[in-house]
Amino acid sequence: MRRLPVYLLLDTSTSMRGEPINAVRDGLDLLVSTLRQDPYALETAYLSVITFDTSAKQLVPLTELTDFQTPSIEAKGATSLGEALSLAAECIGREVQKSDAETKGDWKPLVFLMTDGAPTDSWQRGLKDFRAAKPGMVICCAAGPGADTKVLEEISEIVVTLDTADGATIASFFKWVSASITTSSRKVDLSKNDVGGIEELPPTPSGVNLAKG
């Protein structure tokens, strides 16, 4: 079976304390429970969670939905976005099965990156590593007005902005992510092609705006 790897890169720096980080925890729970109800996602989608604050950590390796357990997430420290990109590249290289002459490997990974601020490390070096890993579609989310959209636009052509980083808006974003993964799971299963662009995903809800595409 060809898996659809999904990597969630989540900002857990100090500025995410309080309502935003609580909304991220709730959003993860909602995302997983929603995906478990969809037969296509249940069969193909595998999730990994990488957080970044003073350092980046893979809290959940690429895991089947039935076995996924929501990790404990706390907000603290700086915003090591570059380290998160390098770590994501390393995880993709280690976890995603490549195609060879005899067998088809996994589908190209989907990557969702959410941050509410600006990177505090050398993000360009991390971006170089990340691009070399050749992920599939990458969607960056600027959570609130404090996020550096110029950096996110360097990482991906697909950037969504949240009007605010409050609980309701972050919840809307995670609902959209779950709908996007469900749509992508159906697409790869039925068409036998990787997910192409933002036009193949559901429209963004109120408060979640497509900034560039």
For each residue, the residues with C-beta under 8 A, 3 or more apart:
1: 43 44
2: 44 104 105 106 107 188
3: 44 45 46 62 97 106 107
4: 44 45 46 106 107 110 181 184 185 188
5: 46 48 62 92 95 96 106 107 109 110
6: 45 46 47 48 109 110 111 112 181
7: 48 50 62 88 91 92 109 110 111 112 135
8: 28 47 48 49 50 112 114 177
9: 50 51 52 84 85 88 111 112 113 114
10: 24 49 50 51 52 73 114
11: 16 51 52 53 79 81 114 115 116 117 143
12: 16 21 24 51 52 53 73 74 75 76 77
13: 16 52 53 54 75 76 77 78 79 116 117
14: 17 53 75 76 77 78
15: 20 75 79 116 117 146
16: 11 12 13 20 21 24 75 116 165
17: 14 20 21 75 76
18: 21 22 75
19: 22 23 165 166 167
20: 15 16 17 23 24 75 116 143 144 165 166 167 170
21: 12 16 17 18 24 25 73 74 75
22: 18 19 25 26 167
23: 19 20 26 27 166 167 168 170 171 174
24: 10 12 16 20 21 27 28 73 114 170 174
25: 21 22 28 29 70 73
26: 22 23 29 30 167 171 174
27: 23 24 30 31 170 171 173 174 175 177
28: 8 24 25 31 32 49 70 73 174
29: 25 26 32 33 70
30: 26 27 33 34 171 174 175 178
31: 27 28 34 35 174 175 177 178 181
32: 28 29 35 36 47 65 68 70
33: 29 30 36 37
34: 30 31 37 38 175 178 179 182
35: 31 32 38 41 42 45 47 65 178 181 182
36: 32 33 41 42 65 66
37: 33 34 42
38: 34 35 41 42 182 185
39: 42 43
40: 43 44 182 185 186 189
41: 35 36 38 44 45 65 181 182 185
42: 35 36 37 38 39 45 65 66
43: 1 39 40 185 189
44: 1 2 3 4 40 41 107 185 188 189
45: 3 4 6 35 41 42 65 181 184 185
46: 3 4 5 6 62 63 64 65
47: 6 8 32 35 60 62 63 65 68
48: 5 6 7 8 58 60 61 62 63 91 95
49: 8 10 28 58 59 60 71
50: 7 8 9 10 56 57 58 59 84 87 88 91
51: 9 10 11 12 56 57 59 71 73 84
52: 9 10 11 12 13 55 56 57 79 80 81 83 84 87
53: 11 12 13 14 75 76 77 78 79 80
54: 13 76 77 78 80
55: 52 77 80 83
56: 50 51 52 80 83 84 86 87
57: 50 51 52 87
58: 48 49 50 61 87 91
59: 49 50 51 71 72 73
60: 47 48 49 63 68 69 71
61: 48 58 91 95
62: 3 5 7 46 47 48 91 95 96
63: 46 47 48 60 67 68
64: 46 67 68
65: 32 35 36 41 42 45 46 47 68
66: 36 42
67: 63 64
68: 32 47 60 63 64 65
69: 60
70: 25 28 29 32
71: 49 51 59 60
72: 59
73: 10 12 21 24 25 28 51 59
74: 12 21
75: 12 13 14 15 16 17 18 20 21 53
76: 12 13 14 17 53 54
77: 12 13 14 53 54 55
78: 13 14 53 54 120 121
79: 11 13 15 52 53 115 117 118 119 120 121
80: 52 53 54 55 56 83 84 119 120 121
81: 11 52 84 85 115 119 120 121 123 126 151
82: 85 86 119 121 122 123 124 125 126 127
83: 52 55 56 80 86 87 121 126
84: 9 50 51 52 56 80 81 87 88 113 126
85: 9 81 82 88 89 123 126 127 129 130 155
86: 56 82 83 89 90 125 126 129 130
87: 50 52 56 57 58 83 84 90 91
88: 7 9 50 84 85 91 92 111 130 133 135
89: 85 86 92 93 126 129 130 132 133
90: 86 87 93 94 129 133
91: 7 48 50 58 61 62 87 88 94 95
92: 5 7 88 89 95 96 109 133 135
93: 89 90 96 133
94: 90 91
95: 5 48 61 62 91 92
96: 5 62 92 93 105 106 109
97: 3 105 106
98: 105 106
99: 103 104 105
100: 103 105
101:
102:
103: 99 100
104: 2 99
105: 2 96 97 98 99 100
106: 2 3 4 5 96 97 98 109
107: 2 3 4 5 44 136 188 194 195
108: 134 135 136 137 194 195
109: 5 6 7 92 96 106 135 136
110: 4 5 6 7 135 136 137 138 139 180 181 184 195
111: 6 7 9 88 135 136 137 138 139
112: 6 7 8 9 139 141 177 180
113: 9 84 138 139 140 141 152 155 156
114: 8 9 10 11 24 140 141 143 173
115: 11 79 81 119 140 141 142 143 147 148 152
116: 11 13 15 16 20 142 143 144 146 147 165
117: 11 13 15 79 146 147 148
118: 79 146 147 148 151
119: 79 80 81 82 115 123 148 151
120: 78 79 80 81
121: 78 79 80 81 82 83 126
122: 82 125 126
123: 81 82 85 119 126 127 151
124: 82 127 128
125: 82 86 122 128 129
126: 81 82 83 84 85 86 89 121 122 123 129 130
127: 82 85 123 124 130 131 154 155
128: 124 125 131 132
129: 85 86 89 90 125 126 132 133
130: 85 86 88 89 126 127 133 135 155
131: 127 128 134
132: 89 128 129
133: 88 89 90 92 93 129 130
134: 108 131
135: 7 88 92 108 109 110 111 130 138
136: 107 108 109 110 111 194 195
137: 108 110 111 158 184 195 196 197 198
138: 110 111 113 135 155 156 158
139: 110 111 112 113 156 158 159 160 180 198
140: 113 114 115 152 153 155 156 158 159 160
141: 112 113 114 115 152 159 160 161 162 173
142: 115 116 147 148 149 152 159 160 161 162 211
143: 11 20 114 115 116 147 162 165 169 170 173
144: 20 116 147 162 163 164 165
145: 164
146: 15 116 117 118 165
147: 115 116 117 118 142 143 144 152 161
148: 115 117 118 119 142 151 152
149: 142 152 153 159 161 211
150: 153 154
151: 81 118 119 123 148 154 155
152: 113 115 140 141 142 147 148 149 155 156 159
153: 140 149 150 156 157 159 211 212
154: 127 150 151
155: 85 113 127 130 138 140 151 152
156: 113 138 139 140 152 153 159
157: 153 212 213
158: 137 138 139 140 197 198 210 212 213
159: 139 140 141 142 149 152 153 156 210 211 212
160: 139 140 141 142 173 176 204 208 209 210 211
161: 141 142 147 149 208 209 211
162: 141 142 143 144 165 169 170 172 173 207 208 209
163: 144 169 207 209
164: 144 145 169 207
165: 16 19 20 116 143 144 146 162 169 170
166: 19 20 23 169 170
167: 19 20 22 23 26 170 171
168: 23 171 172 207
169: 143 162 163 164 165 166 172 173 207 208
170: 20 23 24 27 143 162 165 166 167 173 174
171: 23 26 27 30 167 168 174 175
172: 162 168 169 175 176 205 206 207 208
173: 27 114 141 143 160 162 169 170 176 177 208
174: 23 24 26 27 28 30 31 170 171 177 178
175: 27 30 31 34 171 172 178 179 205
176: 160 172 173 179 180 202 204 205 208
177: 8 27 31 112 173 174 180 181
178: 30 31 34 35 174 175 181 182
179: 34 175 176 182 183 201 202
180: 110 112 139 176 177 183 184 201 202
181: 4 6 31 35 41 45 110 177 178 184 185
182: 34 35 38 40 41 178 179 185 186
183: 179 180 186 187 200 201 202
184: 4 45 110 137 180 181 187 188 195 200 201
185: 4 38 40 41 43 44 45 181 182 188 189
186: 40 182 183 189 190
187: 183 184 190 191 193 195 200
188: 2 4 44 107 184 185 191 192 193 194 195
189: 40 43 44 185 186 192
190: 186 187
191: 187 188
192: 188 189
193: 187 188 196
194: 107 108 136 188
195: 107 108 110 136 137 184 187 188 200 201
196: 137 193 199 200
197: 137 158 200 213
198: 137 139 158 201 210 213
199: 196 213
200: 183 184 187 195 196 197
201: 179 180 183 184 195 198
202: 176 179 180 183
203:
204: 160 176 208 209 210
205: 172 175 176 208
206: 172
207: 162 163 164 168 169 172
208: 160 161 162 169 172 173 176 204 205
209: 160 161 162 163 204
210: 158 159 160 198 204 213
211: 142 149 153 159 160 161
212: 153 157 158 159
213: 157 158 197 198 199 210
